[in-house]
Each structure stands twice: as C-alpha cells, then as structure tokens.
C-alpha cells in the first residue's frame, strides 16, 4: 500500500470524481492488485476475490458522484468499498451454507460415494422448498407432511384436523401448481 500511496497522484482523485474514464483506468491499474489481495486473504478463493475486485470498481464508478476527494483519497475510499464487498461475500457464503444445512436436515438427500450430498440433489431440495413456501398455508404444510413425513391423506387429515376431502383437494391442486411452476421455471420434469 505504501508504494501505491507514494505513486498516487491526487489529480486522479479529482478526475475520478468528475467522471474521467482515464482516472478509473489508472485507479484500476494501481489499486486492483491491492484490492484483489485483500479479498483473497479474506475469502480464500481466487474466483470470489476476482468477483469482489470487479464489484469494487463497478460500485466505485457508479457511486463516483458521492466520492469527495477533499475528504478521502481514492485508495482509502476504494479500500472501504472493498471491506463492504468482502463482508457481503462472507455473509452470502454463510447464508448459502445455512440454507444447505437446513435443506439437508429436512429429508435425506442422495449422496455421492464419499457420503456428501450431490449438488443436483441439494439444488432440487432447495428448489422444492422454495416452491412449497410459495404455496402458502395450509397447502405447504399439507405437502410437507406428505413429502417429508410420508403421511397418508388420512393421517394428514387427523393431524391438521381438516376434512379428508379438503386434504385431498389441497394435495391435488398443490401438485398441479408445483408441476406447472417447476416445468415452466426449471424445464420439463
């Protein structure tokens, strides 16, 4: 960072704030390696670090009218954006991991030879969960009891204290809606 700061020309700050494209190119040339290194250290994945680096410069360029060169130098401003993007990436990663773990605990998912759930099975599980959520209650609750607890129509009717005909109607309509949505949104089944 010290080398960059020594080499940094404050005129780049003002030109960047005024929307001069050469200033963006120069900032990228000088600061992209630093930003990439910060992202790589935090995320430990080259692809994720590449994405963060790109997102930082896109965000900075789109937000250039809010940048005040008299308040902060461009390198410091970009490092601040980098920290935010790294935080976002880590939060997204944690959220995905939580969703995967939640999905795995609903019902056993087909596993590969190493005993790990297959990506396709996990994707199918998440898709199904999302579609069930979209059904709303009582349909989603009825379908979860049928899918995940393998209850019969009679058992669902007893558990939810609903007439058997109502349960059967909800299941029939819900299956039709799920099939229609999954065929349209995710290709033919």
Residue frames as a rotation matrix with the C-alpha (Angstrom) as fourth column:
UNK 1
0.577 0.817 0.000 0.00
0.817 -0.577 0.000 0.00
0.000 0.000 -1.000 0.00
UNK 2
0.327 -0.513 -0.794 2.85
0.256 -0.761 0.596 2.37
-0.910 -0.398 -0.117 0.80
UNK 3
-0.715 -0.624 0.316 4.21
0.438 -0.046 0.898 2.05
-0.546 0.780 0.306 -2.74
UNK 4
-0.152 0.755 0.637 0.80
0.943 -0.082 0.322 2.85
0.295 0.650 -0.700 -4.15
UNK 5
0.722 0.430 -0.542 0.38
0.619 -0.752 0.228 5.86
-0.310 -0.500 -0.809 -1.88
UNK 6
-0.116 -0.845 -0.522 3.82
0.221 -0.534 0.816 7.17
-0.968 -0.021 0.249 -2.83
UNK 7
-0.851 -0.222 0.476 2.99
0.477 0.054 0.877 6.73
-0.221 0.974 0.060 -6.51
UNK 8
0.036 0.993 0.112 -0.53
0.983 -0.015 -0.181 8.11
-0.178 0.117 -0.977 -6.12
UNK 9
-0.916 -0.219 0.336 -1.27
0.317 -0.908 0.273 11.42
0.246 0.356 0.901 -7.81
UNK 10
-0.585 0.712 -0.389 -4.02
0.323 -0.235 -0.917 13.43
-0.744 -0.662 -0.093 -6.14
UNK 11
-0.601 0.380 -0.704 -5.16
-0.739 -0.599 0.308 14.65
-0.304 0.705 0.640 -9.55
UNK 12
-0.844 0.320 -0.430 -6.55
0.041 0.838 0.545 11.13
0.534 0.442 -0.720 -10.11
UNK 13
-0.688 0.596 -0.415 -8.89
0.606 0.157 -0.779 11.68
-0.399 -0.787 -0.470 -7.15
UNK 14
-0.354 0.538 -0.765 -10.43
-0.276 -0.842 -0.464 14.81
-0.894 0.047 0.446 -8.68
UNK 15
-0.664 0.078 -0.744 -10.56
-0.743 0.043 0.668 13.38
0.084 0.996 0.030 -12.20
UNK 16
-0.891 0.357 -0.282 -12.28
0.362 0.932 0.036 10.24
0.276 -0.070 -0.959 -10.89
UNK 17
-0.494 0.718 -0.490 -14.87
0.474 -0.250 -0.844 12.31
-0.729 -0.650 -0.217 -9.05
UNK 18
-0.262 0.355 -0.897 -15.52
-0.612 -0.780 -0.129 14.27
-0.746 0.515 0.422 -12.26
UNK 19
0.639 0.618 0.458 -16.08
-0.125 0.671 -0.731 11.06
-0.759 0.409 0.506 -14.25
UNK 20
0.237 -0.646 -0.726 -12.86
-0.971 -0.191 -0.147 11.00
-0.044 0.739 -0.672 -16.25
UNK 21
0.964 0.231 -0.134 -12.50
-0.246 0.963 -0.110 7.44
0.104 0.139 0.985 -17.59
UNK 22
0.229 -0.949 -0.216 -8.70
-0.111 0.195 -0.975 7.63
0.967 0.247 -0.061 -17.66
UNK 23
-0.295 -0.293 0.910 -8.80
-0.892 -0.258 -0.372 8.09
0.343 -0.921 -0.186 -13.88
UNK 24
0.675 0.571 0.467 -10.81
-0.678 0.730 0.088 4.88
-0.291 -0.375 0.880 -13.50
UNK 25
0.837 -0.410 -0.361 -8.30
0.033 0.698 -0.716 3.04
0.546 0.587 0.598 -15.69
UNK 26
-0.134 -0.942 0.308 -5.38
-0.353 -0.245 -0.903 4.41
0.926 -0.230 -0.300 -13.68
UNK 27
-0.007 0.217 0.976 -7.03
-1.000 0.026 -0.013 3.60
-0.028 -0.976 0.217 -10.36
UNK 28
0.927 0.369 0.066 -7.64
-0.363 0.928 -0.087 0.07
-0.093 0.057 0.994 -11.58
UNK 29
0.519 -0.803 -0.292 -4.06
-0.004 0.340 -0.940 -0.33
0.855 0.489 0.173 -12.78
UNK 30
-0.387 -0.764 0.516 -2.63
-0.481 -0.310 -0.820 0.84
0.787 -0.566 -0.248 -9.48
UNK 31
-0.413 0.281 0.866 -5.17
-0.908 -0.053 -0.415 -0.48
-0.071 -0.958 0.277 -6.96
UNK 32
0.537 0.680 -0.500 -6.67
-0.719 0.678 0.151 -3.68
0.442 0.279 0.853 -8.41
UNK 33
-0.124 -0.611 -0.782 -3.76
0.029 0.785 -0.618 -5.82
0.992 -0.100 -0.080 -7.16
UNK 34
-0.909 -0.192 0.369 -4.18
-0.327 -0.221 -0.919 -4.46
0.258 -0.956 0.139 -3.64
UNK 35
-0.111 0.963 0.247 -7.95
-0.990 -0.084 -0.116 -4.93
-0.091 -0.257 0.962 -3.66
UNK 36
0.440 0.220 -0.870 -7.62
-0.487 0.873 -0.026 -8.44
0.754 0.435 0.492 -5.06
UNK 37
-0.538 -0.736 -0.411 -5.08
0.026 0.473 -0.881 -9.34
0.842 -0.485 -0.235 -2.35
UNK 38
-0.763 0.324 0.560 -7.35
-0.645 -0.323 -0.693 -8.05
-0.043 -0.889 0.455 0.42
UNK 39
0.291 0.943 -0.159 -10.28
-0.955 0.297 0.014 -10.03
0.060 0.148 0.987 -0.98
UNK 40
0.230 -0.274 -0.934 -8.22
-0.286 0.898 -0.334 -13.18
0.930 0.344 0.128 -1.47
UNK 41
-0.822 -0.568 0.044 -6.91
-0.174 0.175 -0.969 -13.08
0.543 -0.804 -0.243 2.10
UNK 42
-0.557 0.676 0.483 -10.42
-0.772 -0.206 -0.601 -12.74
-0.307 -0.708 0.637 3.46
UNK 43
0.429 0.882 -0.195 -12.26
-0.875 0.352 -0.331 -15.13
-0.223 0.313 0.923 1.14
UNK 44
-0.279 -0.695 0.662 -9.51
-0.466 0.701 0.540 -17.68
-0.840 -0.159 -0.520 0.34
UNK 45
0.204 0.362 0.910 -10.90
0.671 0.625 -0.399 -18.22
-0.713 0.692 -0.115 -3.18
UNK 46
-0.802 -0.594 -0.058 -9.47
0.347 -0.543 0.764 -16.71
-0.486 0.593 0.642 -6.34
UNK 47
-0.519 0.670 0.530 -12.84
0.686 -0.044 0.727 -16.62
0.510 0.741 -0.437 -8.10
UNK 48
0.500 0.716 -0.488 -14.50
0.864 -0.372 0.339 -14.85
0.061 -0.591 -0.805 -5.19
UNK 49
-0.062 -0.613 -0.787 -11.60
0.501 -0.702 0.506 -12.39
-0.863 -0.363 0.351 -4.96
UNK 50
-0.876 -0.200 0.438 -11.89
0.480 -0.292 0.827 -11.70
-0.037 0.935 0.352 -8.69
UNK 51
-0.026 0.966 0.257 -15.61
0.826 -0.124 0.550 -11.03
0.563 0.226 -0.795 -8.28
UNK 52
0.494 0.173 -0.852 -15.05
0.758 -0.566 0.324 -8.68
-0.427 -0.806 -0.411 -5.33
UNK 53
-0.543 -0.778 -0.317 -12.35
0.460 -0.591 0.663 -6.77
-0.703 0.214 0.678 -7.22
UNK 54
-0.750 0.323 0.577 -14.67
0.534 -0.219 0.816 -6.27
0.390 0.921 -0.008 -10.17
UNK 55
0.277 0.944 -0.179 -17.61
0.862 -0.161 0.481 -5.31
0.425 -0.287 -0.858 -7.95
UNK 56
0.068 -0.328 -0.942 -15.50
0.732 -0.625 0.271 -2.73
-0.678 -0.708 0.197 -6.08
UNK 57
-0.863 -0.481 -0.152 -14.62
0.253 -0.674 0.694 -0.86
-0.437 0.561 0.704 -9.25
UNK 58
-0.498 0.777 0.386 -18.13
0.590 -0.024 0.807 -1.10
0.636 0.629 -0.446 -10.65
UNK 59
0.396 0.659 -0.640 -19.60
0.916 -0.231 0.329 0.19
0.069 -0.716 -0.695 -7.39
UNK 60
-0.236 -0.576 -0.782 -16.99
0.587 -0.726 0.357 2.96
-0.774 -0.375 0.510 -7.16
UNK 61
-0.950 -0.152 0.273 -17.61
0.312 -0.477 0.821 4.11
0.005 0.865 0.501 -10.72
UNK 62
-0.168 0.970 0.178 -21.39
0.673 -0.019 0.739 4.08
0.720 0.244 -0.649 -10.28
UNK 63
0.626 0.411 -0.662 -21.04
0.780 -0.332 0.531 5.96
-0.001 -0.849 -0.529 -6.98
UNK 64
-0.331 -0.921 0.204 -18.37
0.913 -0.367 -0.177 8.42
0.238 0.128 0.963 -8.11
UNK 65
-0.047 0.363 0.931 -20.68
0.137 -0.921 0.365 11.40
0.989 0.144 -0.007 -7.64
UNK 66
0.925 0.380 -0.002 -20.76
0.036 -0.083 0.996 10.66
0.378 -0.921 -0.091 -3.91
UNK 67
0.303 -0.897 -0.321 -16.95
0.949 0.317 0.010 10.50
0.093 -0.308 0.947 -3.69
UNK 68
0.993 -0.015 0.119 -15.39
-0.035 -0.986 0.163 13.59
0.115 -0.166 -0.979 -2.13
UNK 69
0.379 -0.923 -0.071 -11.65
0.554 0.288 -0.781 13.91
0.741 0.257 0.620 -2.89
UNK 70
-0.090 -0.402 0.911 -11.28
-0.457 -0.796 -0.396 16.61
0.885 -0.452 -0.112 -0.26
UNK 71
0.597 0.411 0.688 -12.46
-0.798 0.216 0.563 14.14
0.083 -0.885 0.457 2.40
UNK 72
0.427 -0.439 0.791 -10.53
-0.138 0.833 0.536 10.98
-0.893 -0.338 0.295 1.46
UNK 73
-0.452 -0.628 -0.634 -8.05
-0.805 -0.020 0.594 9.85
-0.386 0.778 -0.496 -1.12
UNK 74
0.284 0.618 -0.733 -9.33
-0.902 0.431 0.014 7.42
0.324 0.658 0.680 -3.71
UNK 75
-0.473 -0.466 -0.748 -7.25
-0.233 0.885 -0.404 4.45
0.850 -0.016 -0.527 -2.47
UNK 76
-0.975 0.130 0.182 -8.76
-0.165 0.129 -0.978 4.78
-0.151 -0.983 -0.105 1.02
UNK 77
-0.165 0.975 -0.150 -12.27
-0.903 -0.210 -0.374 5.13
-0.397 0.074 0.915 -0.40
UNK 78
0.147 0.174 -0.974 -11.81
-0.747 0.664 0.006 2.03
0.648 0.727 0.227 -2.56
UNK 79
-0.813 -0.447 -0.373 -10.46
-0.077 0.717 -0.692 0.02
0.577 -0.534 -0.618 0.38
UNK 80
-0.710 0.639 0.296 -13.60
-0.505 -0.170 -0.846 0.97
-0.490 -0.750 0.443 2.32
UNK 81
0.244 0.783 -0.572 -15.77
-0.970 0.194 -0.148 -0.30
-0.005 0.590 0.807 -0.54
UNK 82
-0.278 -0.450 -0.849 -13.63
-0.468 0.835 -0.289 -3.44
0.839 0.317 -0.443 -0.62
UNK 83
-0.976 -0.074 0.205 -14.29
-0.218 0.364 -0.906 -4.12
-0.008 -0.929 -0.371 3.06
UNK 84
-0.205 0.976 0.068 -18.02
-0.773 -0.119 -0.624 -3.80
-0.601 -0.181 0.779 2.45
UNK 85
0.308 0.296 -0.904 -17.90
-0.877 0.456 -0.149 -6.14
0.368 0.839 0.400 -0.55
UNK 86
-0.666 -0.580 -0.470 -15.86
-0.301 0.785 -0.542 -8.70
0.683 -0.219 -0.697 1.38
UNK 87
-0.810 0.443 0.385 -18.38
-0.387 0.091 -0.918 -8.56
-0.441 -0.892 0.097 4.21
UNK 88
0.164 0.909 -0.384 -21.21
-0.933 0.016 -0.360 -9.04
-0.321 0.417 0.850 1.68
UNK 89
0.014 -0.237 -0.971 -19.44
-0.678 0.711 -0.183 -12.03
0.734 0.662 -0.150 0.12
UNK 90
-0.924 -0.371 -0.091 -18.82
-0.169 0.611 -0.774 -13.64
0.343 -0.699 -0.627 3.52
UNK 91
-0.507 0.820 0.266 -22.45
-0.590 -0.105 -0.800 -13.03
-0.628 -0.563 0.537 4.54
UNK 92
0.287 0.599 -0.747 -23.71
-0.954 0.253 -0.163 -14.56
0.091 0.760 0.644 1.28
UNK 93
-0.404 -0.536 -0.741 -21.45
-0.437 0.825 -0.359 -17.57
0.803 0.179 -0.568 1.79
UNK 94
-0.973 0.052 0.226 -22.71
-0.197 0.330 -0.923 -18.08
-0.123 -0.943 -0.310 5.35
UNK 95
-0.145 0.988 -0.061 -26.32
-0.817 -0.154 -0.556 -17.70
-0.558 -0.031 0.829 4.22
UNK 96
0.182 0.148 -0.972 -25.85
-0.828 0.556 -0.071 -20.30
0.530 0.818 0.223 1.46
UNK 97
-0.752 -0.527 -0.396 -24.20
-0.217 0.765 -0.606 -22.68
0.622 -0.370 -0.690 3.93
UNK 98
-0.776 0.526 0.348 -27.11
-0.404 0.008 -0.915 -22.22
-0.484 -0.851 0.206 6.38
UNK 99
0.182 0.869 -0.461 -29.65
-0.956 0.046 -0.290 -22.90
-0.231 0.493 0.839 3.63
UNK 100
-0.108 -0.309 -0.945 -27.78
-0.604 0.776 -0.184 -26.02
0.790 0.551 -0.270 2.55
UNK 101
-0.962 -0.272 -0.028 -27.62
-0.131 0.549 -0.825 -27.30
0.240 -0.790 -0.564 6.12
UNK 102
-0.443 0.873 0.203 -31.31
-0.642 -0.151 -0.752 -26.59
-0.626 -0.464 0.627 6.68
UNK 103
0.272 0.541 -0.796 -32.23
-0.948 0.292 -0.125 -28.37
0.165 0.789 0.592 3.47
UNK 104
-0.471 -0.551 -0.689 -30.11
-0.441 0.824 -0.357 -31.38
0.764 0.135 -0.631 4.37
UNK 105
-0.971 0.058 0.230 -31.93
-0.196 0.351 -0.916 -31.84
-0.134 -0.935 -0.329 7.66
UNK 106
-0.179 0.977 -0.119 -35.40
-0.961 -0.200 -0.193 -31.95
-0.212 0.080 0.974 6.13
UNK 107
0.890 0.394 0.230 -35.09
-0.306 0.890 -0.338 -35.30
-0.338 0.230 0.913 4.39
UNK 108
0.069 -0.905 0.419 -32.17
0.217 0.424 0.879 -37.49
-0.974 0.030 0.226 3.44
UNK 109
0.635 0.015 -0.773 -30.62
-0.670 -0.486 -0.560 -36.35
-0.384 0.874 -0.299 0.17
UNK 110
0.943 -0.324 0.078 -28.91
0.320 0.820 -0.474 -38.73
0.090 0.472 0.877 -2.27
UNK 111
0.587 -0.802 -0.108 -25.18
-0.423 -0.418 0.804 -38.82
-0.690 -0.427 -0.585 -1.59
UNK 112
0.501 -0.544 -0.673 -22.11
-0.715 0.177 -0.676 -39.47
0.487 0.820 -0.300 -3.69
UNK 113
0.438 -0.389 -0.810 -19.53
0.266 0.917 -0.297 -42.21
0.859 -0.085 0.505 -2.97
UNK 114
-0.662 -0.746 0.076 -17.90
0.199 -0.272 -0.941 -40.04
0.723 -0.608 0.329 -0.29
UNK 115
-0.312 0.622 -0.718 -21.21
0.950 0.225 -0.218 -39.67
0.026 -0.750 -0.661 1.55
UNK 116
-0.797 0.037 -0.603 -21.65
0.072 -0.985 -0.156 -35.99
-0.599 -0.168 0.783 0.60
UNK 117
0.284 0.956 0.071 -24.98
0.304 -0.019 -0.953 -34.82
-0.909 0.292 -0.296 -0.83
UNK 118
-0.344 -0.361 0.867 -24.87
0.928 0.008 0.372 -34.45
-0.141 0.933 0.332 -4.59
UNK 119
-0.918 -0.054 -0.393 -25.12
0.029 -0.997 0.069 -30.92
-0.395 0.052 0.917 -5.92
UNK 120
-0.727 0.681 -0.090 -28.12
-0.170 -0.051 0.984 -31.84
0.665 0.731 0.153 -8.05
UNK 121
-0.151 0.680 -0.717 -29.99
0.784 0.524 0.332 -33.35
0.602 -0.512 -0.612 -5.11
UNK 122
-0.480 -0.082 -0.873 -29.28
0.736 -0.580 -0.350 -30.32
-0.478 -0.810 0.339 -2.95
UNK 123
-0.974 0.136 -0.179 -30.38
-0.212 -0.827 0.521 -27.97
-0.077 0.546 0.834 -5.73
UNK 124
-0.475 0.844 -0.250 -33.58
0.173 0.368 0.914 -29.98
0.863 0.391 -0.321 -6.16
UNK 125
-0.200 0.362 -0.911 -34.23
0.968 0.215 -0.127 -29.82
0.150 -0.907 -0.393 -2.42
UNK 126
-0.730 -0.131 -0.671 -33.78
0.346 -0.917 -0.197 -26.04
-0.590 -0.376 0.715 -2.30
UNK 127
-0.896 0.437 -0.082 -36.00
-0.274 -0.400 0.875 -25.59
0.350 0.806 0.478 -5.35
UNK 128
-0.277 0.823 -0.495 -38.72
0.534 0.560 0.633 -27.74
0.799 -0.089 -0.595 -3.82
UNK 129
-0.345 0.102 -0.933 -38.53
0.904 -0.231 -0.359 -25.85
-0.252 -0.968 -0.012 -0.52
UNK 130
-0.924 -0.023 -0.382 -38.84
-0.052 -0.981 0.185 -22.54
-0.379 0.191 0.905 -2.34
UNK 131
-0.696 0.700 -0.160 -41.84
-0.195 0.031 0.980 -23.77
0.691 0.713 0.115 -4.31
UNK 132
-0.207 0.620 -0.756 -43.51
0.840 0.509 0.187 -25.14
0.501 -0.597 -0.627 -1.17
UNK 133
-0.631 -0.079 -0.772 -43.04
0.580 -0.709 -0.401 -21.78
-0.516 -0.701 0.493 0.52
UNK 134
-0.954 0.242 -0.178 -44.76
-0.300 -0.737 0.606 -20.12
0.016 0.631 0.776 -2.42
UNK 135
-0.523 0.803 -0.284 -47.84
0.447 0.542 0.712 -22.32
0.726 0.245 -0.643 -1.97
UNK 136
-0.455 0.344 0.821 -48.70
-0.716 -0.690 -0.108 -20.78
0.530 -0.636 0.561 1.38
UNK 137
-0.978 0.146 0.152 -50.64
-0.006 0.700 -0.714 -22.43
-0.211 -0.699 -0.684 4.18
UNK 138
0.431 -0.139 0.892 -52.35
-0.612 0.682 0.402 -24.80
-0.664 -0.718 0.208 4.58
UNK 139
0.948 0.002 -0.317 -51.15
-0.265 0.553 -0.790 -26.24
0.174 0.833 0.524 1.25
UNK 140
0.104 -0.992 -0.074 -47.44
-0.631 -0.008 -0.775 -26.00
0.768 0.127 -0.627 2.09
UNK 141
-0.301 -0.175 0.937 -47.95
-0.925 0.294 -0.242 -27.61
-0.233 -0.940 -0.250 5.49
UNK 142
0.671 0.625 0.399 -50.01
-0.474 0.775 -0.418 -30.43
-0.570 0.091 0.816 3.97
UNK 143
0.830 -0.383 -0.404 -47.43
-0.277 0.346 -0.896 -31.06
0.484 0.856 0.181 1.23
UNK 144
-0.178 -0.928 0.328 -44.54
-0.836 -0.033 -0.547 -31.10
0.519 -0.372 -0.770 3.74
UNK 145
-0.012 0.245 0.969 -46.36
-0.787 0.596 -0.160 -33.70
-0.617 -0.765 0.186 5.81
UNK 146
0.917 0.384 0.103 -46.91
-0.225 0.715 -0.662 -35.79
-0.328 0.584 0.742 2.70
UNK 147
0.660 -0.710 -0.247 -43.38
-0.300 0.052 -0.952 -35.36
0.689 0.703 -0.179 1.28
UNK 148
-0.194 -0.916 0.351 -41.17
-0.650 -0.148 -0.746 -35.24
0.735 -0.373 -0.566 4.32
UNK 149
-0.463 0.068 0.884 -43.09
-0.808 0.376 -0.453 -37.26
-0.363 -0.924 -0.119 6.91
UNK 150
-0.868 0.083 -0.490 -44.62
-0.282 0.729 0.623 -39.63
0.409 0.679 -0.609 4.36
UNK 151
-0.680 0.700 0.220 -48.05
-0.160 0.152 -0.975 -39.35
-0.716 -0.698 0.009 5.95
UNK 152
-0.641 0.580 0.502 -51.17
0.766 0.439 0.470 -40.68
0.053 0.686 -0.726 4.25
UNK 153
-0.514 0.553 0.656 -54.11
-0.025 -0.773 0.633 -38.44
0.858 0.309 0.411 3.43
UNK 154
0.530 0.743 -0.409 -55.97
0.356 0.244 0.902 -39.83
0.770 -0.624 -0.135 6.46
UNK 155
0.087 -0.589 -0.804 -53.03
0.996 0.055 0.068 -39.14
0.004 -0.806 0.591 8.77
UNK 156
-0.856 -0.373 0.359 -52.68
0.414 -0.909 0.044 -35.57
0.309 0.186 0.932 7.49
UNK 157
-0.091 0.929 0.358 -56.40
-0.005 -0.360 0.933 -35.03
0.996 0.083 0.038 7.93
UNK 158
0.612 0.296 -0.733 -56.20
0.654 0.333 0.680 -36.22
0.445 -0.895 0.010 11.55
UNK 159
-0.273 -0.827 -0.492 -53.07
0.961 -0.261 -0.094 -34.29
-0.051 -0.499 0.865 12.39
UNK 160
-0.956 -0.148 0.253 -54.34
0.198 -0.962 0.186 -30.99
0.215 0.228 0.950 10.97
UNK 161
-0.492 0.849 -0.190 -57.96
0.429 0.047 -0.902 -31.58
-0.757 -0.526 -0.388 11.97
UNK 162
-0.517 0.307 -0.799 -59.12
-0.759 -0.595 0.262 -30.99
-0.395 0.743 0.541 8.40
UNK 163
0.577 0.754 0.312 -61.75
-0.454 0.614 -0.646 -32.93
-0.679 0.231 0.697 6.44
UNK 164
-0.084 -0.622 0.778 -60.23
0.348 0.714 0.608 -35.71
-0.934 0.321 0.157 4.33
UNK 165
0.515 0.356 0.780 -61.75
0.844 -0.051 -0.534 -34.27
-0.151 0.933 -0.326 1.14
UNK 166
0.974 -0.191 -0.122 -60.11
-0.192 -0.981 0.001 -30.90
-0.120 0.023 -0.992 1.84
UNK 167
0.184 -0.958 0.222 -56.71
-0.337 0.150 0.929 -32.53
-0.923 -0.246 -0.295 2.31
UNK 168
-0.030 -0.162 0.986 -57.09
0.716 0.685 0.134 -34.49
-0.697 0.711 0.095 -0.93
UNK 169
0.819 0.391 0.419 -58.18
0.573 -0.584 -0.575 -31.35
0.019 0.711 -0.703 -2.83
UNK 170
0.782 -0.589 -0.202 -55.25
-0.468 -0.770 0.435 -29.34
-0.411 -0.246 -0.878 -1.46
UNK 171
-0.062 -0.844 0.533 -52.79
-0.012 0.535 0.845 -32.07
-0.998 0.046 -0.043 -2.41
UNK 172
0.203 0.197 0.959 -54.21
0.882 0.388 -0.267 -32.44
-0.425 0.900 -0.095 -5.92
UNK 173
0.954 0.188 0.235 -54.21
0.273 -0.868 -0.415 -28.68
0.126 0.460 -0.879 -6.60
UNK 174
0.629 -0.775 -0.067 -50.80
-0.483 -0.456 0.748 -28.20
-0.609 -0.438 -0.661 -4.97
UNK 175
-0.055 -0.650 0.758 -49.22
0.372 0.691 0.619 -30.96
-0.926 0.316 0.204 -7.04
UNK 176
0.493 0.299 0.817 -50.66
0.868 -0.107 -0.485 -29.41
-0.057 0.948 -0.312 -10.19
UNK 177
0.991 -0.136 0.011 -49.31
-0.136 -0.991 -0.001 -25.97
0.011 -0.001 -1.000 -9.23
UNK 178
0.337 -0.922 0.191 -45.89
-0.325 0.077 0.943 -27.37
-0.884 -0.379 -0.274 -8.31
UNK 179
0.039 -0.299 0.954 -45.68
0.724 0.666 0.179 -29.34
-0.689 0.683 0.242 -11.55
UNK 180
0.762 0.334 0.556 -46.70
0.635 -0.553 -0.539 -26.32
0.127 0.764 -0.633 -13.60
UNK 181
0.896 -0.440 -0.056 -44.22
-0.394 -0.848 0.354 -24.00
-0.203 -0.295 -0.933 -11.89
UNK 182
0.180 -0.884 0.431 -41.34
-0.155 0.407 0.900 -26.46
-0.972 -0.228 -0.064 -11.98
UNK 183
0.215 -0.062 0.975 -41.92
0.865 0.475 -0.161 -27.22
-0.453 0.878 0.155 -15.66
UNK 184
0.877 0.177 0.446 -42.06
0.389 -0.807 -0.444 -23.54
0.281 0.563 -0.777 -16.59
UNK 185
0.835 -0.521 0.176 -39.27
-0.545 -0.744 0.387 -22.27
-0.071 -0.419 -0.905 -14.34
UNK 186
0.061 -0.871 0.487 -36.91
-0.692 0.315 0.650 -25.23
-0.720 -0.376 -0.584 -14.32
UNK 187
-0.610 -0.256 -0.750 -37.56
-0.768 0.426 0.479 -27.09
0.196 0.868 -0.456 -17.55
UNK 188
0.371 0.797 -0.477 -39.63
-0.656 0.588 0.473 -30.18
0.657 0.137 0.741 -18.12
UNK 189
0.199 -0.229 0.953 -39.57
-0.891 0.361 0.273 -32.73
-0.407 -0.904 -0.132 -15.33
